[in-house]
């Protein structure tokens, strides 16, 4: 590999604020935010919108969609000829 062309691969904390879930892993992502982790060290922090703690597939908290209402609205708008 060529020297000096690859980004730094370092520990980074990813946090899902909606679920109150955070985990430490390694990444090349850059961040200006930092957080003090459980081990007492300071790491870059990246906030994510969805994680395994908040995604309905992994958490088991799925939302019930009103499919009948959607079909009725579609038929009202476009009607069947």
C-alpha positions in Angstrom: 0.0 0.0 0.0 1.1 3.5 -0.6 1.9 5.6 2.4 -0.1 8.7 3.3 -3.1 8.2 1.0 -5.4 6.3 3.3 -7.6 7.8 6.0 -6.9 7.1 9.7 -8.6 3.9 10.9 -9.3 4.6 14.6 -11.8 3.9 17.4 -15.1 5.8 17.0 -18.3 5.9 19.0 -21.6 5.7 17.1 -24.6 6.9 19.1 -28.4 6.6 18.4 -29.9 9.4 20.5 -33.5 8.3 19.9 -32.8 4.9 21.6 -30.1 6.0 24.0 -27.7 3.3 22.5 -24.0 3.8 21.7 -21.2 1.4 20.7 -17.5 1.7 20.2 -16.0 0.4 16.9 -13.3 1.3 14.5 -13.9 3.5 11.5 -12.4 6.0 9.1 -15.3 8.5 9.5 -14.3 12.1 10.5 -16.2 13.9 13.3 -15.7 17.1 15.2 -17.7 15.9 18.2 -16.1 13.9 21.0 -17.3 11.8 23.9 -15.7 10.3 27.0 -16.3 6.6 26.8 -16.8 4.1 29.7 -13.0 3.3 29.7 -12.2 6.9 30.4 -10.8 7.7 27.0 -12.1 10.4 24.6 -13.2 9.2 21.2 -14.8 10.9 18.1 -18.6 10.8 18.2 -21.0 10.2 15.3 -24.8 10.4 15.8 -26.8 8.0 13.7 -30.6 8.1 12.9 -31.2 4.4 13.0 -29.4 1.6 14.8 -30.2 -2.0 15.7 -31.7 -0.6 19.0 -34.2 1.6 17.1 -34.9 -0.2 13.8 -38.3 -2.1 13.9 -36.9 -5.2 12.3 -34.3 -5.7 15.1 -36.2 -4.3 18.0 -39.4 -6.2 17.3 -41.5 -3.0 17.7 -43.1 -2.9 14.3 -45.6 -0.3 13.3 -49.0 -1.4 12.1 -49.9 0.3 8.8 -53.4 1.1 7.8 -53.4 -0.7 4.5 -57.2 -0.7 4.2 -57.3 3.0 4.5 -54.6 3.4 1.9 -56.4 1.2 -0.6 -59.6 3.1 0.0 -57.9 6.5 -0.5 -56.3 5.2 -3.7 -59.7 4.0 -5.1 -61.3 7.4 -4.2 -58.6 9.3 -6.0 -58.2 7.2 -9.1 -61.4 5.1 -9.0 -61.9 1.9 -10.8 -63.4 2.3 -14.3 
